């Protein structure tokens, strides 16, 4: 187990997740101007962008080892990696809820939701494409959402653009957690691309 924790830089990943959640609590309400493809320009919160960092870090740390080598291990290493992503999402969600109850702005809830959403997407992409392709694809997701995730006319977010919904949106929170759960189930059953 020590070799796995060292190869995945578990403590560094936990630190990245905690710092990202903390930075989101402090600066998440900052607006980034992004033109929309349809309708007018939407408001894109920093909380929707920086929360992709833990998922990209998870892909980078778990993707360093060769999947073919780990596929012959006695333990199902990809399940440990899935648990690590779920633990990072739980850490971010926990910090978000604590921050919200401690009096932080409502954006705290969006920090946890968005982190869980991006980690769930990473858990789906990793088995399909491998970590080296999944990381840049995942990095592009917030930009695609920022440009194409707004409804024309009303200016609200599209239902599928989870990270663009208001922080207090219950359906968006459920969708973010559902993506994490679905990604964890998929990733635990299917080893990363490149395995035997």
PyMOL commands that set and color helices and strands:
alter all, ss='L'
color gray80, all
select helices_A, chain A and resi 2-8+10-27+46-50+53-62+67-71+77-101+107-129+131-148+162-164+170-189
alter helices_A, ss='H'
color red, helices_A
select strands_A, chain A and resi 31-34+42-45
alter strands_A, ss='S'
color yellow, strands_A
deselect
rebuild
show_as cartoon
